[in-house]
Amino acid sequence: MTVALRHQDSLRAPLRGKPAPRGASRLVAKEPLRQRLPRPDFSWMRRLLWPLLLVGLGVGAYEGAQRLLPYVDRPIARISVQGDLAYVSQEAVQRRIAPFIEASFFRVDLASMREELERMPWIAHAEVRRVWPDRIEVHLDEQLPIARWGDEALLNNQGQAFAPQELNNYQHLPQLSGPTRAQTRVMQQYQMLSQLLRPMGFTVAGLQLRERGSWFLSAIENTSGQRIDILLGRDHVVEKMRRFAAIYERELIDKSANIARIDLRYANGLAVAWREPMEPAAAEQKVN
């Protein structure tokens, strides 16, 4: 009996206190309510603030400029014309732009002034700028006449035609002609032919691009002053001129004063037409 009672007491003893904990346990602190709530997104305000700030600065700058403009926008006191002018006088330039300088320093129309200057036949390019506080500076580049174009215009070194009034003063320039749209092409051909003929003692007096695309050249022999016409045909102009140079140095240089025409339209040679009095053999001689 004694043993049994002790066993029962040992089984009931743990029931008198708290149950024995089983396994590991930890304490978790609760987050404050403000941290558990979603945070408001104010990034849209920053995106809106910057444009408003820029607009405000722009409006402020504009208003400030309008208030200061009457104090800094002075009348134009002087116009400075720069450039190597051989065909246009500074007085003519001043008269041309006189209507524009009635405006004040900031209100003068520089673009229209430049366009008006470039309408002058002898002005190839114009630059106009303001110089604080009351001066306008003009820089001009004149046309460089290289040749006559037909009977009514001149050509510059870019092959662009311009028509000054005093064309009679430029009869000494070579005369080029051809279709209107071929001005640049004719000028390039003229420059190339001039380089080829110069070592031979010739100067180009005229060059014509005919309707069917063939070239007709007139050259002056510098020593005798005689004019020689050269028929070049349509194609292989450089090769034909080199052939002419070789044959001329070998066969024709002593007879240059009596040459009237050279025909280079042959495949392997050229034909020579002589001046009067004609040589007994024939009026024309073919040289290979």
Beta strands, then each sheet from edge to edge (+ up, - down):
strand 1: 78-82
strand 2: 123-131
strand 3: 135-142
strand 4: 145-149
strand 5: 153-156
strand 6: 161-162
strand 7: 175-177
strand 8: 202-209
strand 9: 215-221
strand 10: 227-233
strand 11: 259-263
strand 12: 270-274
strand 13: 284-287
sheet 1: 1+ 3+ 2-
sheet 2: 6+ 5- 4+ 7+ 8+ 9- 10+ 11+ 12- 13+
end
